[in-house]
Amino acid sequence: CEILSSLPLQMSLYFNVYFFPFWWLITVAILYLKYPALSDYYKFILVTIMILVSLTELIRLYLGYVGNLLEKVPELAGFWLLTLLPQLPVILFLLFNEGLKIHSLERAVHIIFAAFLSFQVVAAFFTLRRMVNTLATRFRLTEFHRLEEQRPELGVPGPATGSSS
């Protein structure tokens, strides 16, 4: 019985759990400081992003832990999709949009968070691929053994072809 979970992915998730509150506090504190200087649409966008990232990150980390440690493909696929689609583009938006008046500390924590997300996308993809291939092979072998057991043996008289004396 081969272990399919990924140690590098799990380590990344572990450190991400401790880094996320730090990232959140820094980002909210800097948002509070620069909020009066932002235009109205950037105020709305940043508040929406903070709510979206906060909720998505909690769900994403839970799915990552369950999917990787318990080797569950649907949960790991959900983690991969939540990392790839909402989280990574949002962090890249926060990192590269100069209209947000990015502070140097804010840029530093966004770079670290983007590095976590980028590594997790790659690691989860390879882990997910390995899990799916292994589970598909197990399924095929189980089906093969089941079909072998159902196949009638040649040369052995069955109950209907046996001789009666």
Secondary structure as UniProt FT lines:
FT   HELIX           7..34
FT   HELIX           35..37
FT   HELIX           40..69
FT   TURN            70..71
FT   HELIX           73..82
FT   HELIX           83..87
FT   HELIX           88..96
FT   HELIX           98..100
FT   HELIX           104..150
FT   TURN            154..155
FT   TURN            159..161
//
